[in-house]
Amino acid sequence: MDVILNLLFASPIGLLSLFTILFMIGMGIYLVSLYRRKMNDPKE
């Protein structure tokens, strides 16, 4: 487990992978909240 975390946080490709994972999770949360607001909007 220590080798995996070291590879994830120490190497450039690991940091890029970590950024990509966090970006996709953040984008998913944003899109879910956006769609919920659009579905509950009585104007449309």
KOLGU-4560 file (N, C-alpha, C; in nm, 3 decimals, padded with zeros to 5 digits):
<recs>
<n_xx: 00.083 n_yy: -00.120 n_zz: 00.000 ca_xx: 00.000 ca_yy: 00.000 ca_zz: 00.000 c_xx: 00.087 c_yy: 00.126 c_zz: 00.000 mol: A seq: 1 type: MET>
<n_xx: 00.200 n_yy: 00.120 n_zz: 00.069 ca_xx: 00.290 ca_yy: 00.235 ca_zz: 00.076 c_xx: 00.348 c_yy: 00.269 c_zz: -00.061 mol: A seq: 2 type: ASP>
<n_xx: 00.374 n_yy: 00.164 n_zz: -00.140 ca_xx: 00.430 ca_yy: 00.185 ca_zz: -00.274 c_xx: 00.327 c_yy: 00.254 c_zz: -00.363 mol: A seq: 3 type: VAL>
<n_xx: 00.203 n_yy: 00.215 n_zz: -00.351 ca_xx: 00.097 ca_yy: 00.274 ca_zz: -00.433 c_xx: 00.079 c_yy: 00.422 c_zz: -00.399 mol: A seq: 4 type: ILE>
<n_xx: 00.074 n_yy: 00.454 n_zz: -00.271 ca_xx: 00.059 ca_yy: 00.594 ca_zz: -00.231 c_xx: 00.180 c_yy: 00.677 c_zz: -00.270 mol: A seq: 5 type: LEU>
<n_xx: 00.298 n_yy: 00.618 n_zz: -00.260 ca_xx: 00.419 ca_yy: 00.689 ca_zz: -00.300 c_xx: 00.416 c_yy: 00.717 c_zz: -00.451 mol: A seq: 6 type: ASN>
<n_xx: 00.373 n_yy: 00.621 n_zz: -00.529 ca_xx: 00.363 ca_yy: 00.640 ca_zz: -00.674 c_xx: 00.257 c_yy: 00.744 c_zz: -00.708 mol: A seq: 7 type: LEU>
<n_xx: 00.147 n_yy: 00.745 n_zz: -00.633 ca_xx: 00.038 ca_yy: 00.839 ca_zz: -00.661 c_xx: 00.077 c_yy: 00.983 c_zz: -00.628 mol: A seq: 8 type: LEU>
<n_xx: 00.145 n_yy: 01.004 n_zz: -00.516 ca_xx: 00.175 ca_yy: 01.140 ca_zz: -00.472 c_xx: 00.313 c_yy: 01.191 c_zz: -00.513 mol: A seq: 9 type: PHE>
<n_xx: 00.405 n_yy: 01.103 n_zz: -00.553 ca_xx: 00.541 ca_yy: 01.146 ca_zz: -00.580 c_xx: 00.572 c_yy: 01.161 c_zz: -00.728 mol: A seq: 10 type: ALA>
<n_xx: 00.510 n_yy: 01.081 n_zz: -00.811 ca_xx: 00.545 ca_yy: 01.087 ca_zz: -00.954 c_xx: 00.453 c_yy: 01.185 c_zz: -01.028 mol: A seq: 11 type: SER>
<n_xx: 00.501 n_yy: 01.242 n_zz: -01.136 ca_xx: 00.417 ca_yy: 01.337 ca_zz: -01.211 c_xx: 00.291 c_yy: 01.272 c_zz: -01.270 mol: A seq: 12 type: PRO>
<n_xx: 00.302 n_yy: 01.150 n_zz: -01.318 ca_xx: 00.185 ca_yy: 01.084 ca_zz: -01.376 c_xx: 00.085 c_yy: 01.048 c_zz: -01.266 mol: A seq: 13 type: ILE>
<n_xx: 00.133 n_yy: 01.020 n_zz: -01.146 ca_xx: 00.044 ca_yy: 00.993 ca_zz: -01.034 c_xx: -00.032 c_yy: 01.118 c_zz: -00.992 mol: A seq: 14 type: GLY>
<n_xx: 00.036 n_yy: 01.231 n_zz: -00.989 ca_xx: -00.030 ca_yy: 01.357 ca_zz: -00.955 c_xx: -00.133 c_yy: 01.395 c_zz: -01.061 mol: A seq: 15 type: LEU>
<n_xx: -00.100 n_yy: 01.370 n_zz: -01.187 ca_xx: -00.195 ca_yy: 01.399 ca_zz: -01.294 c_xx: -00.318 c_yy: 01.308 c_zz: -01.282 mol: A seq: 16 type: LEU>
<n_xx: -00.298 n_yy: 01.183 n_zz: -01.248 ca_xx: -00.409 ca_yy: 01.091 ca_zz: -01.228 c_xx: -00.495 c_yy: 01.135 c_zz: -01.110 mol: A seq: 17 type: SER>
<n_xx: -00.432 n_yy: 01.177 n_zz: -01.002 ca_xx: -00.505 ca_yy: 01.223 ca_zz: -00.885 c_xx: -00.587 c_yy: 01.346 c_zz: -00.918 mol: A seq: 18 type: LEU>
<n_xx: -00.528 n_yy: 01.442 n_zz: -00.991 ca_xx: -00.601 ca_yy: 01.561 ca_zz: -01.033 c_xx: -00.720 c_yy: 01.524 c_zz: -01.121 mol: A seq: 19 type: PHE>
<n_xx: -00.701 n_yy: 01.430 n_zz: -01.212 ca_xx: -00.809 ca_yy: 01.387 ca_zz: -01.301 c_xx: -00.924 c_yy: 01.324 c_zz: -01.223 mol: A seq: 20 type: THR>
<n_xx: -00.891 n_yy: 01.239 n_zz: -01.128 ca_xx: -00.994 ca_yy: 01.175 ca_zz: -01.046 c_xx: -01.072 c_yy: 01.279 c_zz: -00.967 mol: A seq: 21 type: ILE>
<n_xx: -01.002 n_yy: 01.372 n_zz: -00.903 ca_xx: -01.069 ca_yy: 01.475 ca_zz: -00.824 c_xx: -01.152 c_yy: 01.569 c_zz: -00.912 mol: A seq: 22 type: LEU>
<n_xx: -01.102 n_yy: 01.599 n_zz: -01.031 ca_xx: -01.176 ca_yy: 01.685 ca_zz: -01.124 c_xx: -01.305 c_yy: 01.617 c_zz: -01.168 mol: A seq: 23 type: PHE>
<n_xx: -01.300 n_yy: 01.488 n_zz: -01.199 ca_xx: -01.420 ca_yy: 01.416 ca_zz: -01.244 c_xx: -01.524 c_yy: 01.406 c_zz: -01.132 mol: A seq: 24 type: MET>
<n_xx: -01.479 n_yy: 01.385 n_zz: -01.009 ca_xx: -01.572 ca_yy: 01.380 ca_zz: -00.897 c_xx: -01.637 c_yy: 01.517 c_zz: -00.877 mol: A seq: 25 type: ILE>
<n_xx: -01.557 n_yy: 01.623 n_zz: -00.882 ca_xx: -01.611 ca_yy: 01.759 ca_zz: -00.868 c_xx: -01.709 c_yy: 01.793 c_zz: -00.980 mol: A seq: 26 type: GLY>
<n_xx: -01.676 n_yy: 01.756 n_zz: -01.103 ca_xx: -01.764 ca_yy: 01.784 ca_zz: -01.216 c_xx: -01.895 c_yy: 01.706 c_zz: -01.203 mol: A seq: 27 type: MET>
<n_xx: -01.888 n_yy: 01.584 n_zz: -01.153 ca_xx: -02.009 ca_yy: 01.505 ca_zz: -01.132 c_xx: -02.099 c_yy: 01.567 c_zz: -01.027 mol: A seq: 28 type: GLY>
<n_xx: -02.041 n_yy: 01.614 n_zz: -00.919 ca_xx: -02.120 ca_yy: 01.679 ca_zz: -00.814 c_xx: -02.185 c_yy: 01.806 c_zz: -00.867 mol: A seq: 29 type: ILE>
<n_xx: -02.110 n_yy: 01.884 n_zz: -00.945 ca_xx: -02.165 ca_yy: 02.007 ca_zz: -01.002 c_xx: -02.280 c_yy: 01.976 c_zz: -01.098 mol: A seq: 30 type: TYR>
<n_xx: -02.263 n_yy: 01.877 n_zz: -01.184 ca_xx: -02.368 ca_yy: 01.846 ca_zz: -01.281 c_xx: -02.493 c_yy: 01.791 c_zz: -01.214 mol: A seq: 31 type: LEU>
<n_xx: -02.477 n_yy: 01.710 n_zz: -01.111 ca_xx: -02.594 ca_yy: 01.659 ca_zz: -01.039 c_xx: -02.671 c_yy: 01.773 c_zz: -00.975 mol: A seq: 32 type: VAL>
<n_xx: -02.601 n_yy: 01.868 n_zz: -00.913 ca_xx: -02.671 ca_yy: 01.981 ca_zz: -00.851 c_xx: -02.736 c_yy: 02.069 c_zz: -00.957 mol: A seq: 33 type: SER>
<n_xx: -02.671 n_yy: 02.089 n_zz: -01.071 ca_xx: -02.729 ca_yy: 02.167 ca_zz: -01.179 c_xx: -02.855 c_yy: 02.102 c_zz: -01.233 mol: A seq: 34 type: LEU>
<n_xx: -02.851 n_yy: 01.971 n_zz: -01.256 ca_xx: -02.968 ca_yy: 01.901 ca_zz: -01.309 c_xx: -03.082 c_yy: 01.899 c_zz: -01.209 mol: A seq: 35 type: TYR>
<n_xx: -03.050 n_yy: 01.886 n_zz: -01.081 ca_xx: -03.157 ca_yy: 01.889 ca_zz: -00.980 c_xx: -03.226 c_yy: 02.025 c_zz: -00.977 mol: A seq: 36 type: ARG>
<n_xx: -03.147 n_yy: 02.132 n_zz: -00.987 ca_xx: -03.208 ca_yy: 02.265 ca_zz: -00.992 c_xx: -03.295 c_yy: 02.283 c_zz: -01.115 mol: A seq: 37 type: ARG>
<n_xx: -03.248 n_yy: 02.233 n_zz: -01.229 ca_xx: -03.326 ca_yy: 02.246 ca_zz: -01.353 c_xx: -03.454 c_yy: 02.165 c_zz: -01.347 mol: A seq: 38 type: LYS>
<n_xx: -03.450 n_yy: 02.046 n_zz: -01.285 ca_xx: -03.569 ca_yy: 01.962 ca_zz: -01.278 c_xx: -03.673 c_yy: 02.020 c_zz: -01.184 mol: A seq: 39 type: MET>
<n_xx: -03.629 n_yy: 02.089 n_zz: -01.079 ca_xx: -03.723 ca_yy: 02.144 ca_zz: -00.982 c_xx: -03.768 c_yy: 02.285 c_zz: -01.016 mol: A seq: 40 type: ASN>
<n_xx: -03.723 n_yy: 02.340 n_zz: -01.126 ca_xx: -03.760 ca_yy: 02.476 ca_zz: -01.168 c_xx: -03.902 c_yy: 02.474 c_zz: -01.227 mol: A seq: 41 type: ASP>
<n_xx: -03.997 n_yy: 02.543 n_zz: -01.167 ca_xx: -04.135 ca_yy: 02.536 ca_zz: -01.217 c_xx: -04.159 c_yy: 02.617 c_zz: -01.345 mol: A seq: 42 type: PRO>
<n_xx: -04.063 n_yy: 02.700 n_zz: -01.385 ca_xx: -04.084 ca_yy: 02.785 ca_zz: -01.502 c_xx: -04.087 c_yy: 02.705 c_zz: -01.633 mol: A seq: 43 type: LYS>
<n_xx: -04.013 n_yy: 02.596 n_zz: -01.637 ca_xx: -04.001 ca_yy: 02.523 ca_zz: -01.764 c_xx: -04.096 c_yy: 02.407 c_zz: -01.774 mol: A seq: 44 type: GLU>
</recs>
